[in-house]
Amino acid sequence: MFDRLNERVKKLTAIDVGLVKWTAFFATIIVVKLFPQLLNINYPVLIMLMIACGIKPCYKFWIKK
């Protein structure tokens, strides 16, 4: 299953990846509008979540060959 998905991802251009990022950004805004209590999460928690989500892609992009 993941092999098939990886083959499809290889067809994407940088513009496609950028559009996916913007889609995730706007979807996040919708979720926050629906659940405003999410805005009360402490900044350190958000920073830790950001780091946790970014470790693997950064490792694969910058370190792994």
Secondary structure, DSSP 8 states (H G I E B T S, - for coil): -HHHHHHHHTT--HHHHHHHHHHHHHHHHHHHHH-GGGGGS-HHHHHHHHHHHHHHHHIIIII--
